[in-house]
Every structure is written in structure tokens, then in C-alpha cells.
Amino acid sequence: MQKDLVLKIAELLRHKDITDGRAKFWVEKAARLFPGNPAACRLKQRLLESEGEDGRDQLLDVIRTELRARPDDPDLNIRLVAVYRSSNRLRDAVLHCQEAEKTRAVESSLEWCSCVIKTFEVFNPILILL
């Protein structure tokens, strides 16, 4: 089988509402065949997101693993902060923003800057209440 076909199959099945495990099989296969591939990583993230709270810890692990390989990727940094925010882990979101800002690797991304602002806007009222 052609390797690039695995990514296409995984992507197609990921967009369908299939609950019998086929999408998971192909996404996992794509992740094994293409370690570090951003497309395979995004597919795995989307699959874990669709699992809701059940997949949240795995999702965080996948994003953190990818960030170790590509720390200057604004999309990965944004995704990590978004997952933290959606699970009410605002302190972790703020801490990650601060750490990423120290490296200055993502500061040129407008989307990253918007993410940081949004995170601090959500976090700041909480500080005022404490």
C-alpha cells in the first residue's frame, strides 16, 4: 500500500461520523508511518478531541510530544493553550504562554499573540477575585 494513501484514508474517515473504530485504526497507522508529520499529528489530535474528556489526557500528551519536536510551531502552542483553557486549567495555559514567550520563537505569529491575549483576559478576572 502506498504510504501517502494511508494519510488520505485517515483524513477521509476522520471527517465521517464512524464509530466502529475504522477512523482510529487509520489515524494510528498514519501516526506510526509518519512520525512527526504535521498532518498525521493533526488527524490524531482531531480524533482525540472527538472523544471529549475521555481523550483529553492523551490529546495533551500528543501535543506536548509534538511541541518537543517543533517548539516554534505556533499552531501547536495555540492548540495546547486552547486545550488547557477548555479544561479550565487556566494556570497551566498562562504558564505555557509565559514559557513560550520567553523563547521568542512564536512571537511573530498574530494568531499566537491573539491566543496569549485571550488567555490573559480570561485569567486576569480570576486573579482579581482571589
Sequence and secondary structure as in RCSB ss.txt:
>XXXX:A:sequence
MQKDLVLKIAELLRHKDITDGRAKFWVEKAARLFPGNPAACRLKQRLLESEGEDGRDQLLDVIRTELRARPDDPD
LNIRLVAVYRSSNRLRDAVLHCQEAEKTRAVESSLEWCSCVIKTFEVFNPILILL
>XXXX:A:secstr
  HHHHHHHHHHHHHS   SSHHHHHHHHHHHHSTT HHHHHHHHHHHHHTGGGGHHHHHHHHHHHHHH TT HH
HHHHHHHHHHHTT HHHHHHHHHHHHHHTSSTT HHHHHHHHHHHHHHHHHHHH 
